[in-house]
Amino acid sequence: MSRPIARQLAVLTSLAALALAIAAPCALAQTSPTPGPAPATWARGIEGQRKADLGNGMFLNPIVPGDHPDPSILKDGRDYYMTFSSFDAYPGLVIWHSRDLVNWQPVGPTLTRNVGSVWAPDLVKHNGRYDIYFPGIGKTYRSNYVIWADRITGPWSDPIDLKVGRIDPGHIADEAGNRFLFLSGGYMVSLAPDGLSVTSEPRVVYDGWQYPDDWVVEGFAQEGPKMLRRDGYYYQVLAEGGTAGPPTSHMVIVARAKQLAGPWENSPYNAVIRTKSAAERWWSKGHATPVEGPDGRWYVVYHAYENGFYNLGRQTILEPIEWTDDGWFKATGVNVDGPLAKPAGGDAVAHGQALSDDFTRDKMGVQWSFYDGTDADQARVRRENGTLILAARGSTPKDSAPLWFVAGDQAYEVTVEIDIDPGTTAGVLAFYNNRLYAGLGFSDTTLVMHRYGMERTSAKPEGMGRRVFMRLTNDRHILTMYTSADGTTWQRFHTRMEVSGYHHNVMYDFLSLRPAIYAAGSGSVRFRNFTYRALP
């Protein structure tokens, strides 16, 4: 073969390869992973907020949208009460109430004194008294605590330090009335009859269940034991696999024993619930509590991340289970990505709450809380004639303990009027923690852009004084800010931000990205007419 002909063949071969490369996307599309779940259509409640109850005898998870992790549920007659890890939010450990397991409304907070980041709690009722056991993870000290109340509405006691380590306490009383806590890692400790102190050293009584080695998880992380006594057995319902990390990380496992000290037998149906594929709507399913429904059927509540919305935090899911003839429970196999039949027999309460606030009544703890707030922060807030007056603290959102709240919508808009004292900086944020936040603030002389947890100042527009209306929209991770002198004519801030990465897998702390307001510097800031609106 001559060299010219060889060169022509080489060119033709290259062109053929190029044609194949151009066509390759079509071939790749045929072999690509299964796409995520189809867009869901939730019912819309107060301010357009999404809610689970579809109004036709069906519901669509989540039952409590937004960051409500580690749910602990208590059946108390015909009422159900639930609380969640509140982490760095103070006041914290908010109680929610339901009659049908689907519609929930907040009752109020139970914890005001800062004992650190509050992890997975256990809400119980024993001998007519309500107790919440929970870990407090401080900067230099960690322990488990208990608070108690004679009525679910309080008043609740100050936290009592149990002076015992580990995390995720789960309460159980044996048939003789002796009380115990189970803790992460399979530990058990005895409690005094009043449940307010420990009477033994922790000891390991259960080693967990070993999942297959090829499952893609974050780590073993045996935690969150929720305890149940039924038909002659004690049951542990636990989480394994790690609470975040890969979408398939978390899972629900079950073990049972005739005696609390063991031996514990693992369920043949483990893992009872887990995310098997990133194509599912709910990721990292775990930390489950079983509960009998108003119709006598059984369910579990647990938390999970929403596919594509890590920054909404871990949301609360309701799933039916069934007890087997051999005394175990297992998932029913229904698709929690789609509508489910509501538990029968329960009376619905009004669901959720308005997140708009005219500041004429106290919504601290029920809606608003301080990020890592202390007793001193409680004194920073007062209300006068429809105005929230917030004394400034620190110099930036990092050290100002912003006021924030949980939002459960994929897209929303918040608007507020802000009036600052000289020497003060204030604004509106999408706040994750003191290392990661975004938004817009202003002072006497400058606008302050907050992005990546950093600040960049620029001159204020001409005519902008110390009273400014501000608006922030978070439309499926795209953050846009606006300012107005009169609340009618709005000017869009020149920079938009993408905030899908503002979440735990990036910045730890197990939190969610939340609407927030802040006041830094000296003096005070007056906030008026805060409005929230979910976007389509």
Backbone torsions as a table, in degrees:
resi	resn	phi	psi	omega
1	MET	NA	133.9	-179.6
2	SER	-75.1	158.7	-179.3
3	ARG	-63.7	-40.6	177.5
4	PRO	-58.4	-42.5	179.6
5	ILE	-65.6	-38.9	178.8
6	ALA	-62.4	-39.4	179.0
7	ARG	-65.9	-40.5	178.4
8	GLN	-62.0	-40.8	178.5
9	LEU	-64.5	-37.1	179.0
10	ALA	-65.0	-40.6	178.2
11	VAL	-64.2	-43.7	179.3
12	LEU	-62.2	-39.5	178.0
13	THR	-63.3	-41.4	178.4
14	SER	-63.8	-42.5	178.6
15	LEU	-63.2	-38.6	177.7
16	ALA	-64.4	-39.9	178.1
17	ALA	-64.6	-39.9	178.1
18	LEU	-63.1	-41.4	178.8
19	ALA	-61.9	-40.2	177.7
20	LEU	-64.9	-38.8	179.7
21	ALA	-64.6	-39.7	178.6
22	ILE	-65.3	-37.1	-178.8
23	ALA	-78.9	-15.2	-172.8
24	ALA	-56.0	-40.0	179.9
25	PRO	-54.9	-34.8	178.1
26	CYS	-64.8	-42.6	179.1
27	ALA	-65.9	-41.3	179.8
28	LEU	-63.7	-37.8	-179.0
29	ALA	-60.7	-31.9	-178.9
30	GLN	-73.2	-22.6	-175.7
31	THR	-114.0	8.9	-178.1
32	SER	-70.2	160.2	179.4
33	PRO	-60.3	157.7	178.2
34	THR	-58.7	130.1	-179.4
35	PRO	-65.4	165.7	179.3
36	GLY	-67.6	176.4	-178.0
37	PRO	-64.1	152.9	178.0
38	ALA	-63.3	152.2	178.1
39	PRO	-54.4	136.7	-178.8
40	ALA	-95.3	154.1	177.4
41	THR	-117.7	104.0	178.4
42	TRP	-87.2	157.9	167.1
43	ALA	-68.8	155.1	-179.0
44	ARG	-115.8	129.4	-177.2
45	GLY	-110.7	-137.1	-178.8
46	ILE	-55.8	130.7	177.4
47	GLU	57.9	22.8	-179.1
48	GLY	78.4	7.4	179.5
49	GLN	-63.2	142.9	179.3
50	ARG	-74.4	145.5	178.0
51	LYS	-140.2	158.7	-172.1
52	ALA	-76.1	-40.3	-173.2
53	ASP	-68.7	115.8	-178.0
54	LEU	-84.3	-6.2	176.0
55	GLY	81.3	6.7	-177.8
56	ASN	-128.0	24.4	-177.5
57	GLY	87.3	3.4	-180.0
58	MET	-122.8	160.9	173.0
59	PHE	-138.6	159.2	-178.5
60	LEU	-128.8	118.7	-180.0
61	ASN	-59.3	147.7	13.0
62	PRO	-88.1	151.2	176.1
63	ILE	-76.9	-30.9	171.7
64	VAL	-127.0	101.9	-175.3
65	PRO	-74.5	161.4	-178.7
66	GLY	82.2	-174.1	-168.9
67	ASP	-75.0	91.5	176.8
68	HIS	-132.5	76.8	-171.7
69	PRO	-89.9	164.0	175.1
70	ASP	53.2	51.5	-174.4
71	PRO	-64.5	135.9	172.6
72	SER	-121.0	121.8	-171.8
73	ILE	-116.2	143.1	-180.0
74	LEU	-127.9	126.0	171.5
75	LYS	-90.7	121.8	-175.1
76	ASP	-130.3	85.2	-172.2
77	GLY	68.5	-127.5	178.2
78	ARG	-89.6	1.1	-179.5
79	ASP	-102.7	150.5	173.1
80	TYR	-121.5	137.1	176.6
81	TYR	-125.7	145.1	-177.6
82	MET	-143.2	142.3	170.7
83	THR	-135.0	170.5	-169.5
84	PHE	-141.5	163.4	169.8
85	SER	-60.1	132.7	178.3
86	SER	-108.5	-6.5	175.4
87	PHE	49.4	-115.8	-171.8
88	ASP	-95.8	13.9	-179.1
89	ALA	-92.9	125.7	175.7
90	TYR	-131.8	132.1	-3.4
91	PRO	-59.9	154.3	-173.7
92	GLY	-137.5	-169.8	-176.6
93	LEU	48.4	61.4	-179.8
94	VAL	-73.8	134.0	174.6
95	ILE	-88.2	135.4	173.3
96	TRP	-116.8	154.0	-174.4
97	HIS	-127.7	142.8	176.6
98	SER	-148.5	160.8	171.5
99	ARG	-116.8	-14.3	-174.0
100	ASP	-129.1	6.7	178.9
101	LEU	73.0	-5.0	-177.4
102	VAL	-112.5	-43.2	179.9
103	ASN	-99.4	127.1	-173.6
104	TRP	-132.9	145.0	173.6
105	GLN	-138.0	146.3	-177.9
106	PRO	-72.2	142.6	174.6
107	VAL	-96.4	-48.6	178.9
108	GLY	157.8	169.2	-178.5
109	PRO	-79.7	158.6	179.7
110	THR	-119.9	-14.8	-173.5
111	LEU	-124.6	123.5	178.2
112	THR	-117.0	-26.4	-177.5
113	ARG	-87.4	128.2	-175.4
114	ASN	-74.0	116.1	174.4
115	VAL	-118.2	19.4	-179.2
116	GLY	109.6	-170.8	178.1
117	SER	-71.6	125.4	-172.2
118	VAL	-93.9	113.0	-178.3
119	TRP	-97.8	-166.3	-166.2
120	ALA	-48.7	115.6	-179.1
121	PRO	-93.0	171.1	171.0
122	ASP	-134.5	116.7	179.5
123	LEU	-95.2	121.5	-176.7
124	VAL	-136.2	163.4	171.4
125	LYS	-128.5	125.0	-177.4
126	HIS	-139.0	125.7	-179.4
127	ASN	52.2	41.0	174.4
128	GLY	81.9	-1.1	-178.6
129	ARG	-114.5	144.4	178.6
130	TYR	-93.6	135.3	177.2
131	ASP	-130.1	145.1	168.2
132	ILE	-124.4	120.1	174.3
133	TYR	-100.4	138.0	-176.5
134	PHE	-159.7	154.3	172.4
135	PRO	-86.4	144.2	170.8
136	GLY	-118.5	116.6	-174.5
137	ILE	-104.5	95.3	-179.9
138	GLY	-86.4	176.0	-178.4
139	LYS	-70.3	-32.5	-178.9
140	THR	-125.0	-5.1	-175.6
141	TYR	-147.6	138.9	174.8
142	ARG	-136.3	145.9	-179.6
143	SER	-161.5	-178.7	171.8
144	ASN	-110.4	145.8	-173.4
145	TYR	-130.4	165.5	172.0
146	VAL	-137.4	141.9	168.2
147	ILE	-124.5	155.8	-176.1
148	TRP	-144.1	160.0	178.3
149	ALA	-155.4	149.6	175.8
150	ASP	-80.1	-23.9	176.2
151	ARG	-127.4	146.5	-177.1
152	ILE	-62.4	-26.3	179.5
153	THR	-83.0	-1.0	178.5
154	GLY	90.2	-174.4	8.3
155	PRO	-72.2	148.6	179.2
156	TRP	-98.9	147.3	-179.2
157	SER	-69.4	164.6	166.5
158	ASP	-65.7	154.6	179.3
159	PRO	-64.8	136.9	178.2
160	ILE	-107.2	122.7	-178.0
161	ASP	-76.0	117.8	178.4
162	LEU	-81.3	-11.1	177.3
163	LYS	55.4	47.4	176.8
164	VAL	-137.1	140.3	-175.5
165	GLY	-85.6	-159.4	-172.4
166	ARG	69.9	-170.3	179.6
167	ILE	-137.9	172.3	168.8
168	ASP	60.8	60.6	-179.7
169	PRO	-67.8	138.2	174.9
170	GLY	-125.6	123.2	-172.8
171	HIS	-89.6	143.3	173.4
172	ILE	-151.6	144.9	171.1
173	ALA	-115.4	136.4	179.2
174	ASP	-80.5	-177.7	-174.9
175	GLU	-64.1	-23.7	179.1
176	ALA	-88.7	-1.1	179.6
177	GLY	91.3	2.1	176.6
178	ASN	-71.5	140.6	-171.8
179	ARG	-109.0	144.0	-177.5
180	PHE	-142.3	157.6	167.1
181	LEU	-116.9	134.4	167.3
182	PHE	-100.7	145.3	-173.6
183	LEU	-131.7	172.1	178.8
184	SER	-56.3	152.0	178.4
185	GLY	77.2	10.4	177.3
186	GLY	82.1	18.4	-179.0
187	TYR	-84.4	150.7	175.3
188	MET	-133.5	143.3	177.8
189	VAL	-139.6	144.4	179.3
190	SER	-82.8	147.0	177.1
191	LEU	-112.4	153.3	170.9
192	ALA	-65.1	160.2	-179.1
193	PRO	-55.1	-31.5	178.8
194	ASP	-84.2	-3.5	177.1
195	GLY	73.5	10.8	-172.2
196	LEU	-107.1	7.6	175.5
197	SER	-158.2	160.2	176.7
198	VAL	-96.7	151.1	-176.5
199	THR	-125.2	12.3	177.7
200	SER	-151.8	166.7	171.6
201	GLU	-79.4	144.9	176.5
202	PRO	-63.5	142.7	175.4
203	ARG	-140.4	150.0	-178.6
204	VAL	-81.1	126.5	177.3
205	VAL	-121.5	-5.0	-176.8
206	TYR	-151.2	134.0	-175.5
207	ASP	-100.7	3.0	178.2
208	GLY	85.7	-177.4	179.4
209	TRP	-116.0	131.5	-178.6
210	GLN	-91.7	111.7	178.2
211	TYR	-74.5	162.9	179.1
212	PRO	-57.0	143.7	-173.7
213	ASP	-66.2	-25.0	-176.9
214	ASP	-88.0	1.2	174.4
215	TRP	-70.2	136.9	-176.8
216	VAL	-90.7	103.3	-177.7
217	VAL	-126.4	175.9	176.7
218	GLU	-84.2	-39.9	-179.6
219	GLY	177.3	173.6	-174.6
220	PHE	-64.6	-58.5	169.3
221	ALA	47.2	62.4	175.5
222	GLN	-73.6	113.9	-169.2
223	GLU	-156.9	175.7	172.1
224	GLY	64.1	40.1	-178.5
225	PRO	-65.7	124.8	171.2
226	LYS	-112.5	129.4	-166.9
227	MET	-106.3	147.3	-177.6
228	LEU	-149.2	137.8	172.1
229	ARG	-112.1	124.8	-175.3
230	ARG	-155.8	127.7	173.0
231	ASP	50.5	46.3	174.0
232	GLY	84.7	0.6	178.7
233	TYR	-120.2	151.2	164.4
234	TYR	-99.6	135.1	179.8
235	TYR	-117.6	139.4	166.8
236	GLN	-109.2	130.4	172.3
237	VAL	-114.5	116.0	-169.1
238	LEU	-124.9	166.8	170.6
239	ALA	-108.1	144.4	170.1
240	GLU	-140.4	164.4	172.9
241	GLY	98.9	-7.7	-179.7
242	GLY	92.5	140.6	-170.5
243	THR	-81.0	-12.6	-179.6
244	ALA	-141.9	-134.6	-178.6
245	GLY	70.8	-135.1	-178.7
246	PRO	-64.7	152.9	178.7
247	PRO	-57.0	-27.5	-177.1
248	THR	-95.8	21.0	-170.4
249	SER	-74.6	-55.3	-166.6
250	HIS	-80.7	156.6	177.7
251	MET	-159.0	164.4	177.6
252	VAL	-111.6	125.9	176.6
253	ILE	-125.0	162.1	-176.1
254	VAL	-135.4	142.0	171.3
255	ALA	-138.9	159.4	179.4
256	ARG	-144.1	160.3	-179.7
257	ALA	-156.0	157.3	174.3
258	LYS	-80.6	-28.0	178.7
259	GLN	-125.6	144.7	-177.6
260	LEU	-62.5	-30.0	178.6
261	ALA	-76.9	-3.1	178.2
262	GLY	97.2	-175.6	6.9
263	PRO	-75.3	146.5	-179.1
264	TRP	-97.0	134.9	-178.6
265	GLU	-107.9	130.0	179.5
266	ASN	-80.9	145.3	-179.4
267	SER	-66.8	138.5	174.0
268	PRO	-70.0	-8.8	-178.8
269	TYR	-99.5	4.7	177.6
270	ASN	-63.9	146.7	-11.8
271	ALA	-74.4	130.1	-174.5
272	VAL	-64.0	-40.9	178.7
273	ILE	-139.6	134.8	171.8
274	ARG	-163.9	160.1	172.9
275	THR	-82.4	122.5	-176.9
276	LYS	-98.5	-17.3	-175.1
277	SER	-151.3	144.9	176.3
278	ALA	-67.7	-9.0	177.7
279	ALA	-78.0	-12.4	179.6
280	GLU	-73.0	159.9	179.6
281	ARG	-73.8	-32.9	-173.8
282	TRP	-114.0	124.2	-175.8
283	TRP	-107.3	152.5	174.0
284	SER	52.7	58.8	-178.9
285	LYS	-77.9	128.7	179.3
286	GLY	-177.5	-174.2	-178.4
287	HIS	56.8	64.0	-174.5
288	ALA	-97.6	148.6	171.4
289	THR	-126.3	124.5	175.8
290	PRO	-78.4	149.3	-179.6
291	VAL	-153.8	142.7	175.8
292	GLU	-82.5	129.5	-178.7
293	GLY	-78.8	172.0	179.7
294	PRO	-63.0	-20.0	179.8
295	ASP	-96.0	7.1	-179.6
296	GLY	85.2	-9.7	174.4
297	ARG	-80.8	164.0	-173.9
298	TRP	-111.6	150.3	-177.6
299	TYR	-141.5	167.1	165.9
300	VAL	-126.0	144.4	167.0
301	VAL	-106.7	140.1	178.9
302	TYR	-153.3	175.7	178.9
303	HIS	-111.2	160.7	177.8
304	ALA	-162.8	153.7	171.6
305	TYR	-84.9	145.1	177.1
306	GLU	-86.4	130.7	179.9
307	ASN	-51.6	118.5	179.3
308	GLY	88.2	-2.1	-176.7
309	PHE	-136.5	54.0	174.1
310	TYR	-53.7	-35.3	-172.9
311	ASN	-76.2	-2.8	169.5
312	LEU	-82.4	-5.1	-179.6
313	GLY	79.7	-170.7	-177.7
314	ARG	-90.3	121.9	-173.4
315	GLN	-102.4	160.9	-171.4
316	THR	-94.4	127.2	-174.9
317	ILE	-114.7	143.6	173.9
318	LEU	-116.4	129.1	-178.8
319	GLU	-138.4	133.9	177.2
320	PRO	-71.8	146.5	173.9
321	ILE	-129.0	168.9	177.4
322	GLU	-137.5	141.8	177.1
323	TRP	-85.8	136.0	-178.6
324	THR	-90.9	166.5	180.0
325	ASP	-63.9	-25.2	-179.8
326	ASP	-94.1	14.6	168.8
327	GLY	86.9	18.8	173.7
328	TRP	-110.6	167.1	168.2
329	PHE	-119.0	154.7	178.9
330	LYS	-145.4	162.5	176.6
331	ALA	-66.6	147.8	-177.3
332	THR	-78.6	-13.6	-179.2
333	GLY	89.0	3.7	177.4
334	VAL	-71.8	157.0	-175.0
335	ASN	-88.0	103.0	-178.4
336	VAL	-73.9	-5.5	174.0
337	ASP	-76.2	-16.5	-178.4
338	GLY	-121.0	-178.9	-178.8
339	PRO	-61.3	144.4	177.8
340	LEU	-124.2	157.8	175.3
341	ALA	-71.1	135.3	178.0
342	LYS	-70.1	147.8	170.1
343	PRO	-57.4	136.3	-177.9
344	ALA	-86.2	153.1	169.5
345	GLY	95.1	-6.0	-178.4
346	GLY	-99.5	146.8	175.5
347	ASP	-90.3	127.1	-177.3
348	ALA	-75.5	135.7	167.9
349	VAL	-91.3	164.6	174.6
350	ALA	-62.3	135.5	-173.6
351	HIS	-92.9	135.4	171.0
352	GLY	73.3	-160.9	-179.5
353	GLN	-155.7	157.0	173.6
354	ALA	-68.9	135.3	176.8
355	LEU	-98.1	-9.3	168.6
356	SER	-70.8	149.8	-175.0
357	ASP	-145.3	120.2	175.0
358	ASP	-92.5	5.4	174.3
359	PHE	60.4	31.2	174.7
360	THR	-95.1	-11.2	176.5
361	ARG	-138.7	161.3	-174.7
362	ASP	-80.7	115.0	177.0
363	LYS	-115.4	19.6	176.6
364	MET	-65.9	130.6	-179.3
365	GLY	85.9	-41.9	176.9
366	VAL	-72.1	-42.1	173.2
367	GLN	-121.5	-64.8	-174.2
368	TRP	-79.6	148.6	170.3
369	SER	-152.3	161.8	174.5
370	PHE	-87.0	139.9	168.3
371	TYR	-71.4	117.9	179.2
372	ASP	53.7	41.7	-175.3
373	GLY	-75.7	148.1	178.3
374	THR	-111.5	177.5	175.8
375	ASP	-57.9	-36.2	-179.4
376	ALA	-64.7	-31.4	-179.9
377	ASP	-67.4	-31.2	179.3
378	GLN	-59.0	-33.3	-179.6
379	ALA	-76.8	-8.4	-180.0
380	ARG	-76.9	-15.6	-171.5
381	VAL	-108.0	133.8	166.3
382	ARG	-148.1	161.6	-178.2
383	ARG	-124.2	135.2	178.3
384	GLU	-144.4	118.7	172.3
385	ASN	50.8	50.3	177.4
386	GLY	74.7	22.2	179.5
387	THR	-126.7	131.9	170.7
388	LEU	-92.2	119.4	179.7
389	ILE	-106.0	117.7	-175.6
390	LEU	-118.1	117.0	176.5
391	ALA	-69.0	138.5	-176.8
392	ALA	-71.2	154.4	176.5
393	ARG	-148.7	142.6	175.6
394	GLY	69.3	-163.4	-176.7
395	SER	-122.7	-21.0	179.3
396	THR	-144.3	175.8	174.3
397	PRO	-56.1	-25.7	-179.2
398	LYS	-54.8	-41.9	-173.0
399	ASP	-122.4	18.5	-177.5
400	SER	-100.0	0.1	-177.0
401	ALA	48.5	68.5	-178.9
402	PRO	-58.8	154.5	168.8
403	LEU	-87.0	127.8	-176.4
404	TRP	-138.4	172.1	174.7
405	PHE	-153.5	161.0	-179.0
406	VAL	-80.9	128.5	172.5
407	ALA	-112.8	138.6	-176.1
408	GLY	-112.8	10.1	-177.1
409	ASP	-101.3	148.6	178.5
410	GLN	-71.0	-22.0	178.4
411	ALA	-147.3	137.7	-178.4
412	TYR	-158.5	169.1	178.9
413	GLU	-136.7	135.1	173.9
414	VAL	-124.1	143.8	-179.5
415	THR	-136.9	141.4	179.7
416	VAL	-154.6	148.0	172.5
417	GLU	-93.4	132.7	-175.6
418	ILE	-127.4	130.7	-179.2
419	ASP	-129.0	116.2	-171.8
420	ILE	-107.5	152.0	168.2
421	ASP	-78.6	160.1	171.9
422	PRO	-57.7	141.8	178.7
423	GLY	81.9	8.2	-176.4
424	THR	-115.1	146.8	173.0
425	THR	-119.9	136.2	-178.8
426	ALA	-147.1	163.2	178.8
427	GLY	177.5	-167.8	-177.4
428	VAL	-120.3	138.6	-173.8
429	LEU	-133.0	157.6	154.3
430	ALA	-104.0	108.3	-165.7
431	PHE	-114.1	125.5	173.4
432	TYR	-99.7	-61.6	173.1
433	ASN	-153.1	-173.0	-174.5
434	ASN	-75.6	3.7	175.2
435	ARG	-112.5	-10.8	-174.6
436	LEU	-149.2	113.9	179.7
437	TYR	-162.2	168.0	179.0
438	ALA	-150.4	156.9	178.4
439	GLY	152.1	-156.8	-174.8
440	LEU	-143.6	136.5	175.2
441	GLY	-133.7	176.6	177.4
442	PHE	-151.5	156.2	176.3
443	SER	-128.1	-163.0	177.0
444	ASP	-56.7	-40.1	-167.9
445	THR	-122.0	-14.3	-170.8
446	THR	-131.8	157.8	160.0
447	LEU	-94.4	145.3	179.9
448	VAL	-122.8	113.6	174.8
449	MET	-87.8	125.7	175.7
450	HIS	-103.7	123.4	178.8
451	ARG	-153.5	137.1	-179.2
452	TYR	62.2	19.2	-174.9
453	GLY	77.1	21.9	179.0
454	MET	-128.2	166.0	-177.4
455	GLU	-119.0	141.9	172.5
456	ARG	-138.1	124.6	-175.8
457	THR	-99.9	154.0	173.6
458	SER	-148.2	163.6	-179.4
459	ALA	-65.1	143.5	176.4
460	LYS	-69.6	145.7	174.4
461	PRO	-59.2	148.8	-179.9
462	GLU	-59.2	135.1	178.6
463	GLY	90.6	-8.1	178.9
464	MET	-82.9	121.3	-177.3
465	GLY	-103.1	-145.1	-179.0
466	ARG	-91.8	-3.3	175.2
467	ARG	-115.1	116.1	-175.0
468	VAL	-137.2	137.9	169.5
469	PHE	-89.9	134.8	-178.8
470	MET	-128.3	145.6	179.0
471	ARG	-134.9	138.4	175.4
472	LEU	-129.6	129.1	172.8
473	THR	-115.0	137.6	172.1
474	ASN	-119.7	97.5	-175.8
475	ASP	-104.8	88.8	179.9
476	ARG	51.3	54.5	174.0
477	HIS	87.2	-6.6	178.4
478	ILE	-97.4	116.6	-174.7
479	LEU	-99.3	127.5	178.0
480	THR	-130.8	136.1	-179.0
481	MET	-118.1	149.2	-179.7
482	TYR	-136.3	154.3	172.2
483	THR	-130.3	156.4	179.1
484	SER	-152.1	145.9	176.5
485	ALA	-86.0	-22.4	-174.1
486	ASP	-129.2	-0.7	-178.0
487	GLY	79.2	6.2	-179.0
488	THR	-118.1	-50.1	179.3
489	THR	-99.0	122.1	-172.0
490	TRP	-112.5	143.2	176.1
491	GLN	-116.5	122.0	180.0
492	ARG	-75.2	133.5	175.8
493	PHE	-66.9	145.5	-168.5
494	HIS	-70.0	-16.0	-176.5
495	THR	-115.1	128.1	169.6
496	ARG	-101.6	159.2	-175.6
497	MET	-133.6	150.0	175.8
498	GLU	-110.2	121.8	-168.0
499	VAL	-123.0	22.3	-178.5
500	SER	-63.7	-24.0	-179.1
501	GLY	-87.7	6.3	-179.7
502	TYR	-85.5	78.4	-176.0
503	HIS	-155.5	-178.7	-170.9
504	HIS	-62.1	-40.6	-177.6
505	ASN	-65.1	-16.0	177.2
506	VAL	-99.8	-41.0	-168.1
507	MET	-130.3	15.5	175.4
508	TYR	58.8	-162.1	175.5
509	ASP	76.9	-5.5	172.6
510	PHE	60.0	33.2	-172.9
511	LEU	-108.0	-166.8	175.4
512	SER	-136.7	163.1	176.6
513	LEU	-83.6	121.2	-169.6
514	ARG	-128.5	147.5	169.9
515	PRO	-61.7	141.2	-176.6
516	ALA	-151.5	156.6	169.9
517	ILE	-125.3	152.1	-177.3
518	TYR	-144.2	158.6	174.7
519	ALA	-139.1	119.1	-178.5
520	ALA	-126.6	162.0	179.4
521	GLY	98.7	-136.2	179.1
522	SER	-122.3	161.6	-179.9
523	GLY	84.8	-155.2	-176.7
524	SER	-136.7	164.4	178.6
525	VAL	-127.2	140.3	177.7
526	ARG	-109.7	123.2	178.1
527	PHE	-109.9	135.2	-180.0
528	ARG	-135.7	149.1	169.0
529	ASN	53.0	58.4	175.3
530	PHE	-77.4	125.5	179.4
531	THR	-123.8	144.9	177.0
532	TYR	-124.9	138.6	177.8
533	ARG	-145.7	122.5	173.9
534	ALA	-71.6	140.3	179.7
535	LEU	-96.7	152.9	-179.9
536	PRO	-60.6	NA	NA
